[in-house]
Amino acid sequence: MKKFKLKDLSPELMRSLISLKTKDEIFAFANKNNLEISDKQVEKLIQIAGQASSLSAEDLDKVVGGGWHGNPWFETS
């Protein structure tokens, strides 16, 4: 399994990920895409998804296009 890094996701996977709301959905997404994700990363994704719901479609497109590149929350070794 490959370690989860947000910057490595394709735009299509990012769009799918943004729509997920629960831990179980995110863990299933990671498993389906052969990604190893930590509880801490899942919690942060849920927090970000809650904030993203208040963003415009244009803002979400910017994020999907790589606006989170280099985010230390998801840079794990």
Stockholm file with secondary structure:
# STOCKHOLM 1.0

chainA/1-77         MKKFKLKDLSPELMRSLISLKTKDEIFAFANKNNLEISDKQVEKLIQIAGQASSLSAEDLDKVVGGGWHGNPWFETS
#=GR chainA/1-77 SS CEECCGGGSCHHHHHHHHTCCSHHHHHHHHHHTTEECCHHHHHHHHHHHHHHTTSCHHHHHHIIIIITTTCTTSCCC
#=GC SS_cons        CEECCGGGSCHHHHHHHHTCCSHHHHHHHHHHTTEECCHHHHHHHHHHHHHHTTSCHHHHHHIIIIITTTCTTSCCC
//
